[in-house]
Amino acid sequence: MSATGSRSVTRRPDDGADQPTIRLDAAERDETLIALNGTWRLDRQVPTLRDVDQLLREAPASNCLAVDLASVTDWDSALVVFLRSLRAFSDQRRLQLELRGMTGQVQRLLDLAESTPPKSMETAPRTQASFVASIGQDFLDLARSTGEIMAFFGEGILALRRFLRGRARFRQADLWLTVQQAGADALPIVSLISFLVGVILGYIADQQLALFGARVYVADMVGLATVIQMGALITAIVLAGRTGAAFAAQLGTMQVNEEIDALCTLGIAPMEFLVLPRMLALIAMTPLLAIYADLLGVLGGAFVGVTIGGLSLTEYLVETRAAIEWRHILQGLISACVYGAIVAASGCLRGMQCGRSAAAVGEATTSAVVTAIVFIVIAAAVLTILFDAIGLS
């Protein structure tokens, strides 16, 4: 191999001694030899592939590119990145690359860097799904969520059976804390919304019944609507956005921190230790909150009946008492129990299904609220039909 003259390319910042350089040592038709010299570190301005291309343009064309690393005095990942880029450059130019004088450490790092293929920057083209396909996908998602909730309910019933037998393992302090958070702490928001909904129902009823001179029946409409359905429904929706979301966030955070995995490792069933206290608390507190919401809703209707309808408070309450029967109250209590179980199951299920990132916790919280509200509305429709079929309405 005959030398054809030596040309070097050096990147020199202002501070630099022993700067990284590349030099054309020899060039023939069989092989082009390039030598790397100096310190190849990230804090130095190392040569680029453009410099390599400039050297190759000055050398005779050959099929092999040899790189001598014997004169490299110090290096870090900057050298590995350069060599990997040089290998891709050689493949593009259809050159056979040969690395000489390379230490074992450089070879291992280069192999490790090439073991993972680079991510493609190209993304698959987005296709707009048709309206029918979107509706079908929504129904499939609803069916899948229904199956997941039903399976979760089954596991919850089994855990409840172990609780009734005294075999469930959970801390009673967690149960009473959840009862306080889902019950007493929810009274202010339930009070406000229930009273305002009663005012809205009373105002709408008064407008229509005033046309017939039957404003006294505002008490009947507000009382029946509130006791049979609206009180329990309002309470359940408030708990879905307040308590169900909190359950999903709590369990989702535990999933991210691998605390649920730790419980499984210790032989403690998460369904009993984490889910059962929350389900018991909501199933017990939702009917009580629903009764409280019924009372506030009736008072909201009474406010409209007295101030706008011209009724006396005694007249309004007597008419309400005559319209509401025990079977109406029973419907509301049964609905409230079902809604409470749905809220607890939705929040706990989405929390247990949470991924391992902070973003997944937010997604689980949102999904818990949406799932709970959707199934509350579905359950309300089913229960209304069922109560009518059995003659309870």
C-alpha positions as CSV (number, residue, x, y, z in Angstrom):
1,M,0.0,0.0,0.0
2,S,1.6,3.3,-1.1
3,A,1.1,6.6,0.7
4,T,-0.5,9.3,-1.3
5,G,0.2,12.2,1.0
6,S,-1.3,13.0,4.4
7,R,-4.2,15.4,4.8
8,S,-5.9,15.9,8.2
9,V,-9.1,17.5,9.3
10,T,-9.1,19.0,12.8
11,R,-11.9,20.6,14.8
12,R,-10.2,23.1,17.1
13,P,-12.1,25.1,19.7
14,D,-10.3,27.9,21.4
15,D,-9.3,25.9,24.5
16,G,-8.0,22.8,22.9
17,A,-4.9,20.7,23.1
18,D,-4.9,17.2,21.8
19,Q,-8.0,17.8,19.7
20,P,-9.7,15.0,17.8
21,T,-8.6,14.8,14.2
22,I,-9.1,12.5,11.2
23,R,-6.3,12.0,8.6
24,L,-6.1,10.4,5.3
25,D,-3.0,8.1,5.7
26,A,-3.0,6.1,2.5
27,A,-5.3,5.5,-0.4
28,E,-5.3,2.9,-3.2
29,R,-7.9,1.3,-5.4
30,D,-8.2,-1.6,-2.9
31,E,-8.4,0.4,0.3
32,T,-8.6,3.9,1.7
33,L,-7.1,4.3,5.2
34,I,-8.2,7.0,7.6
35,A,-6.6,7.5,11.0
36,L,-8.3,9.0,14.0
37,N,-6.1,10.9,16.5
38,G,-6.5,12.8,19.7
39,T,-9.2,12.9,22.4
40,W,-12.7,12.0,21.2
41,R,-15.0,13.3,23.9
42,L,-18.3,15.0,24.1
43,D,-16.7,18.2,25.4
44,R,-14.6,18.5,22.2
45,Q,-15.8,19.4,18.7
46,V,-15.2,16.2,16.9
47,P,-15.0,15.8,13.1
48,T,-18.2,14.9,11.2
49,L,-19.2,12.7,8.3
50,R,-18.9,15.7,6.1
51,D,-15.2,15.8,6.8
52,V,-14.9,12.1,6.0
53,D,-16.7,12.6,2.7
54,Q,-14.3,15.5,1.9
55,L,-11.3,13.2,2.5
56,L,-12.8,10.4,0.4
57,R,-13.3,12.8,-2.5
58,E,-9.6,13.5,-2.6
59,A,-8.6,9.8,-2.6
60,P,-8.9,7.3,-5.4
61,A,-12.2,5.4,-5.5
62,S,-12.0,2.1,-3.6
63,N,-14.3,-0.6,-2.2
64,C,-12.9,-0.7,1.4
65,L,-12.7,2.0,4.0
66,A,-10.3,1.3,6.8
67,V,-10.2,3.3,10.0
68,D,-7.2,3.2,12.4
69,L,-8.0,3.9,16.0
70,A,-4.6,3.2,17.4
71,S,-3.8,6.9,17.9
72,V,-6.9,7.8,19.9
73,T,-5.7,8.8,23.3
74,D,-9.0,9.2,25.1
75,W,-12.6,8.7,24.3
76,D,-16.2,8.5,25.5
77,S,-19.5,8.0,23.8
78,A,-18.6,10.6,21.2
79,L,-16.3,8.1,19.5
80,V,-19.0,5.4,19.6
81,V,-21.6,7.7,18.0
82,F,-19.1,8.7,15.3
83,L,-18.2,5.1,14.5
84,R,-21.8,4.1,14.3
85,S,-22.6,7.0,12.0
86,L,-19.6,6.0,9.9
87,R,-20.9,2.5,9.6
88,A,-24.2,3.7,8.3
89,F,-22.3,6.1,6.0
90,S,-20.3,3.2,4.6
91,D,-23.4,1.1,4.0
92,Q,-24.9,3.9,2.1
93,R,-21.8,4.3,-0.1
94,R,-21.5,0.5,-0.5
95,L,-18.1,0.5,1.2
96,Q,-16.7,-2.3,3.3
97,L,-15.8,-0.7,6.7
98,E,-12.9,-2.2,8.6
99,L,-12.0,-0.9,12.1
100,R,-8.4,-1.4,13.2
101,G,-6.8,-0.8,16.6
102,M,-10.2,-0.8,18.4
103,T,-10.2,-1.8,22.0
104,G,-12.6,-4.3,23.5
105,Q,-14.5,-1.6,25.4
106,V,-15.2,0.4,22.2
107,Q,-16.3,-2.8,20.4
108,R,-18.7,-3.8,23.2
109,L,-20.3,-0.3,23.3
110,L,-20.6,-0.2,19.5
111,D,-22.3,-3.6,19.6
112,L,-24.6,-2.5,22.3
113,A,-25.5,0.7,20.4
114,E,-26.3,-1.4,17.3
115,S,-28.3,-4.0,19.1
116,T,-31.3,-1.7,19.2
117,P,-32.5,-0.6,15.8
118,P,-33.2,3.2,15.5
119,K,-36.8,4.2,15.8
120,S,-38.4,5.1,12.5
121,M,-39.6,8.6,12.3
122,E,-42.3,7.6,9.9
123,T,-45.8,7.2,11.3
124,A,-48.5,5.1,9.9
125,P,-51.0,7.2,7.9
126,R,-54.1,8.0,9.9
127,T,-57.3,6.7,8.5
128,Q,-60.6,8.3,9.4
129,A,-63.0,5.7,10.6
130,S,-66.5,5.8,9.2
131,F,-69.4,6.8,11.4
132,V,-70.8,3.3,11.4
133,A,-67.3,1.9,12.4
134,S,-67.1,4.4,15.2
135,I,-70.5,3.5,16.5
136,G,-69.6,-0.2,16.3
137,Q,-66.4,0.4,18.2
138,D,-68.2,2.3,20.9
139,F,-70.6,-0.6,21.3
140,L,-67.7,-3.1,21.5
141,D,-66.0,-0.9,24.2
142,L,-69.3,-0.8,26.1
143,A,-69.7,-4.5,25.9
144,R,-66.1,-5.1,27.0
145,S,-66.5,-2.7,29.9
146,T,-69.8,-4.4,30.9
147,G,-68.0,-7.8,31.0
148,E,-65.2,-6.3,33.1
149,I,-67.5,-4.7,35.6
150,M,-69.6,-7.9,35.9
151,A,-66.5,-10.0,36.5
152,F,-65.4,-7.4,39.1
153,F,-68.8,-7.6,40.8
154,G,-68.5,-11.3,41.0
155,E,-65.1,-11.1,42.7
156,G,-66.6,-8.4,45.0
157,I,-69.5,-10.7,45.9
158,L,-67.1,-13.5,46.8
159,A,-65.1,-11.1,48.9
160,L,-68.4,-10.0,50.6
161,R,-69.2,-13.7,51.3
162,R,-65.8,-14.1,53.0
163,F,-66.6,-10.9,55.0
164,L,-69.9,-12.3,56.2
165,R,-68.1,-15.4,57.3
166,G,-65.5,-13.3,59.2
167,R,-62.6,-14.4,56.9
168,A,-62.0,-11.2,55.0
169,R,-58.7,-9.5,55.6
170,F,-58.9,-5.7,55.8
171,R,-58.4,-3.0,58.3
172,Q,-61.5,-1.6,60.0
173,A,-59.8,1.8,60.2
174,D,-59.9,1.9,56.4
175,L,-63.6,1.1,56.3
176,W,-64.5,3.9,58.8
177,L,-62.3,6.4,57.1
178,T,-63.9,5.6,53.7
179,V,-67.4,5.9,55.4
180,Q,-66.5,9.4,56.7
181,Q,-65.1,10.5,53.3
182,A,-68.0,9.1,51.3
183,G,-70.7,10.0,53.8
184,A,-70.2,13.0,56.1
185,D,-67.7,14.8,53.9
186,A,-70.1,14.6,51.0
187,L,-73.0,16.3,52.8
188,P,-72.3,19.9,51.7
189,I,-72.2,19.2,48.0
190,V,-75.2,16.8,48.1
191,S,-77.2,19.4,50.1
192,L,-76.5,22.2,47.6
193,I,-77.2,20.1,44.4
194,S,-80.3,18.4,45.8
195,F,-81.9,21.6,47.0
196,L,-81.2,23.3,43.6
197,V,-82.6,20.3,41.7
198,G,-85.7,20.5,43.9
199,V,-86.0,24.2,43.0
200,I,-85.7,23.4,39.3
201,L,-88.3,20.6,39.4
202,G,-90.7,22.8,41.4
203,Y,-90.3,25.7,39.1
204,I,-91.0,23.6,36.0
205,A,-94.0,21.9,37.6
206,D,-95.4,25.2,38.8
207,Q,-95.2,26.7,35.3
208,Q,-97.2,23.8,33.8
209,L,-99.7,23.2,36.6
210,A,-100.5,26.9,36.9
211,L,-102.2,26.6,33.5
212,F,-104.8,24.3,35.0
213,G,-105.1,25.9,38.4
214,A,-103.5,22.9,40.1
215,R,-100.4,24.4,41.7
216,V,-101.0,22.2,44.8
217,Y,-99.9,19.2,42.8
218,V,-96.4,20.7,42.5
219,A,-95.8,18.9,45.8
220,D,-96.8,15.5,44.3
221,M,-94.6,15.9,41.2
222,V,-91.5,17.1,43.1
223,G,-91.9,14.6,45.9
224,L,-92.5,11.5,43.7
225,A,-89.7,12.4,41.2
226,T,-87.2,13.1,44.0
227,V,-88.0,10.1,46.2
228,I,-88.4,7.5,43.4
229,Q,-85.4,8.4,41.3
230,M,-83.8,11.9,41.4
231,G,-82.5,11.8,45.0
232,A,-80.7,8.5,44.5
233,L,-79.5,9.5,41.0
234,I,-78.2,12.9,42.0
235,T,-76.4,11.3,45.0
236,A,-74.8,8.6,42.8
237,I,-73.6,11.1,40.2
238,V,-72.1,13.3,42.9
239,L,-70.3,10.3,44.4
240,A,-69.1,9.2,41.0
241,G,-67.4,12.5,40.4
242,R,-66.2,12.8,44.0
243,T,-65.6,9.5,45.6
244,G,-65.3,7.1,42.6
245,A,-62.6,9.4,41.1
246,A,-60.8,9.4,44.4
247,F,-60.9,5.6,44.6
248,A,-59.4,5.3,41.0
249,A,-56.7,7.9,41.8
250,Q,-55.8,6.1,45.1
251,L,-55.6,2.6,43.7
252,G,-54.0,3.9,40.5
253,T,-51.2,5.5,42.5
254,M,-50.7,2.4,44.4
255,Q,-50.5,0.5,41.2
256,V,-47.8,2.9,39.9
257,N,-45.8,2.6,43.1
258,E,-46.2,-1.3,42.9
259,E,-47.9,-1.4,46.3
260,I,-50.6,-3.7,45.0
261,D,-47.9,-6.1,43.7
262,A,-46.4,-6.0,47.2
263,L,-49.7,-7.0,48.7
264,C,-49.9,-9.9,46.3
265,T,-46.4,-10.9,47.2
266,L,-47.3,-11.0,50.9
267,G,-50.3,-13.2,50.2
268,I,-52.9,-10.5,50.8
269,A,-55.8,-10.3,48.3
270,P,-56.2,-6.7,47.0
271,M,-59.9,-7.4,46.5
272,E,-60.4,-7.9,50.2
273,F,-57.8,-5.5,51.5
274,L,-58.4,-2.5,49.2
275,V,-61.7,-3.0,47.3
276,L,-64.0,-4.5,49.9
277,P,-63.9,-1.6,52.4
278,R,-64.6,0.9,49.7
279,M,-67.6,-1.1,48.3
280,L,-69.0,-1.7,51.8
281,A,-68.7,2.0,52.6
282,L,-70.5,3.2,49.5
283,I,-73.2,0.6,49.6
284,A,-74.0,1.6,53.1
285,M,-73.7,5.4,52.7
286,T,-75.4,5.9,49.4
287,P,-78.9,5.1,50.6
288,L,-78.4,7.4,53.7
289,L,-77.2,10.2,51.4
290,A,-80.1,9.5,49.1
291,I,-82.6,9.9,51.9
292,Y,-80.9,13.2,52.9
293,A,-81.1,14.3,49.2
294,D,-84.8,13.4,49.1
295,L,-85.4,15.7,52.1
296,L,-83.4,18.6,50.6
297,G,-85.1,18.1,47.2
298,V,-88.6,18.3,48.8
299,L,-87.5,21.4,50.7
300,G,-86.3,22.9,47.4
301,G,-89.8,22.2,45.8
302,A,-91.4,23.7,48.9
303,F,-89.4,26.9,48.5
304,V,-90.8,27.3,45.0
305,G,-94.3,26.3,46.0
306,V,-94.4,28.8,48.9
307,T,-92.7,31.8,47.2
308,I,-94.1,31.4,43.7
309,G,-97.1,29.0,43.9
310,G,-98.8,30.8,46.8
311,L,-99.0,27.7,48.9
312,S,-98.5,27.5,52.6
313,L,-95.7,25.4,53.9
314,T,-98.2,23.2,55.8
315,E,-100.3,22.6,52.7
316,Y,-97.3,21.7,50.7
317,L,-95.9,19.2,53.2
318,V,-99.3,17.6,53.8
319,E,-99.8,17.1,50.0
320,T,-96.3,15.7,49.8
321,R,-97.0,13.2,52.6
322,A,-100.2,12.1,50.9
323,A,-98.4,11.5,47.6
324,I,-95.4,9.5,48.8
325,E,-95.8,5.9,49.9
326,W,-93.4,3.4,51.4
327,R,-93.1,1.6,48.1
328,H,-91.8,4.8,46.5
329,I,-89.2,5.2,49.3
330,L,-88.2,1.5,48.9
331,Q,-87.6,2.0,45.1
332,G,-85.2,4.9,45.9
333,L,-83.3,2.9,48.5
334,I,-82.9,-0.1,46.3
335,S,-81.7,2.2,43.4
336,A,-79.3,3.9,45.8
337,C,-77.7,0.6,46.9
338,V,-77.2,-0.4,43.2
339,Y,-75.8,3.0,42.3
340,G,-73.4,2.9,45.2
341,A,-72.1,-0.5,44.2
342,I,-71.6,0.7,40.6
343,V,-69.7,3.8,41.7
344,A,-67.4,1.7,44.0
345,A,-66.9,-1.0,41.4
346,S,-66.1,1.5,38.6
347,G,-63.6,3.5,40.7
348,C,-61.8,0.4,42.1
349,L,-61.8,-1.4,38.7
350,R,-60.2,1.5,36.8
351,G,-57.7,2.0,39.6
352,M,-56.7,-1.6,39.6
353,Q,-56.4,-1.5,35.8
354,C,-54.2,1.6,35.9
355,G,-50.9,1.6,34.0
356,R,-47.5,2.4,35.4
357,S,-47.2,6.1,34.6
358,A,-48.5,9.3,36.1
359,A,-50.6,9.9,32.9
360,A,-52.2,6.6,33.4
361,V,-53.5,7.7,36.8
362,G,-55.3,10.6,35.2
363,E,-56.7,8.4,32.5
364,A,-58.0,5.9,35.1
365,T,-59.7,8.7,37.0
366,T,-61.5,10.0,34.0
367,S,-62.5,6.5,32.9
368,A,-63.8,5.7,36.4
369,V,-66.1,8.7,36.3
370,V,-67.4,8.1,32.8
371,T,-67.9,4.4,33.4
372,A,-69.8,5.0,36.6
373,I,-72.1,7.6,35.1
374,V,-72.9,5.5,32.0
375,F,-73.8,2.4,34.1
376,I,-75.7,4.5,36.6
377,V,-78.0,5.7,33.8
378,I,-78.3,2.2,32.4
379,A,-79.1,0.8,35.8
380,A,-81.7,3.6,36.4
381,A,-83.5,2.6,33.1
382,V,-83.4,-1.1,33.9
383,L,-84.6,-0.6,37.5
384,T,-87.5,1.6,36.4
385,I,-88.7,-1.0,34.0
386,L,-88.2,-3.7,36.6
387,F,-90.1,-1.9,39.3
388,D,-93.0,-1.3,36.9
389,A,-93.0,-5.0,35.9
390,I,-93.2,-6.2,39.5
391,G,-95.8,-3.6,40.5
392,L,-93.6,-1.7,42.9
393,S,-94.0,1.7,41.1
